[in-house]
């Protein structure tokens, strides 16, 4: 409903997709973490459906793990993510795990090389936080020539305001906004 105008202009179509699960690690989903995102558990069923369907169809599934922190991240947040907080939600060896130390999953990682080697054209982004790591990665993917799809019900943020505004901004010039069930139907 909120993205009707943008969805009419850009329809969901998948050629050679990959699923990117951004920073779904205990730093954000463990209630004893200072960065716990209240309600993040709501996206777990959608992440499982998407991961399982992508793997069943032999499409790449990439999970990022935020570890440490670049100098700018340290200066901004006054902390780094220690190894204690890097346990991923998924412990599936069929997924590729990429460690990053800033918002952008492409910056100083092998993500772009991996996607290009696998001839990926469509990058479907899920995970946390919508307005920080997910949005930054989406913009970076767009300028690298990938079709970007943000799966709104498989993304989570610290509150709905950040989530919605980020997706609305991305829908205007960078990404198709979709839902889990739409993606699963498109994969059929």
Secondary structure as the mmCIF struct_conf table of DSSP 4:
data_model
#
loop_
_struct_conf.conf_type_id
_struct_conf.id
_struct_conf.beg_label_comp_id
_struct_conf.beg_label_asym_id
_struct_conf.beg_label_seq_id
_struct_conf.end_label_comp_id
_struct_conf.end_label_asym_id
_struct_conf.end_label_seq_id
TURN_TY1_P TURN_TY1_P1 UNK A 2 UNK A 3
HELX_RH_AL_P HELX_RH_AL_P1 UNK A 4 UNK A 9
BEND BEND1 UNK A 10 UNK A 10
BEND BEND2 UNK A 15 UNK A 16
STRN STRN1 UNK A 17 UNK A 22
STRN STRN2 UNK A 25 UNK A 25
HELX_RH_AL_P HELX_RH_AL_P2 UNK A 26 UNK A 29
TURN_TY1_P TURN_TY1_P2 UNK A 31 UNK A 32
BEND BEND3 UNK A 33 UNK A 33
TURN_TY1_P TURN_TY1_P3 UNK A 34 UNK A 35
TURN_TY1_P TURN_TY1_P4 UNK A 38 UNK A 39
HELX_RH_3T_P HELX_RH_3T_P1 UNK A 40 UNK A 43
HELX_RH_AL_P HELX_RH_AL_P3 UNK A 44 UNK A 56
TURN_TY1_P TURN_TY1_P5 UNK A 57 UNK A 58
STRN STRN3 UNK A 61 UNK A 66
STRN STRN4 UNK A 68 UNK A 68
HELX_RH_AL_P HELX_RH_AL_P4 UNK A 71 UNK A 77
BEND BEND4 UNK A 78 UNK A 78
STRN STRN5 UNK A 81 UNK A 81
HELX_RH_3T_P HELX_RH_3T_P2 UNK A 83 UNK A 85
STRN STRN6 UNK A 88 UNK A 88
BEND BEND5 UNK A 89 UNK A 89
TURN_TY1_P TURN_TY1_P6 UNK A 93 UNK A 94
BEND BEND6 UNK A 95 UNK A 95
STRN STRN7 UNK A 96 UNK A 100
BEND BEND7 UNK A 101 UNK A 103
TURN_TY1_P TURN_TY1_P7 UNK A 105 UNK A 108
BEND BEND8 UNK A 109 UNK A 110
HELX_RH_AL_P HELX_RH_AL_P5 UNK A 111 UNK A 117
TURN_TY1_P TURN_TY1_P8 UNK A 118 UNK A 119
STRN STRN8 UNK A 122 UNK A 128
HELX_RH_PI_P HELX_RH_PI_P1 UNK A 130 UNK A 134
HELX_RH_AL_P HELX_RH_AL_P6 UNK A 135 UNK A 143
TURN_TY1_P TURN_TY1_P9 UNK A 144 UNK A 145
STRN STRN9 UNK A 147 UNK A 156
BEND BEND9 UNK A 158 UNK A 159
HELX_RH_AL_P HELX_RH_AL_P7 UNK A 160 UNK A 173
TURN_TY1_P TURN_TY1_P10 UNK A 174 UNK A 174
STRN STRN10 UNK A 175 UNK A 178
HELX_RH_AL_P HELX_RH_AL_P8 UNK A 180 UNK A 187
#
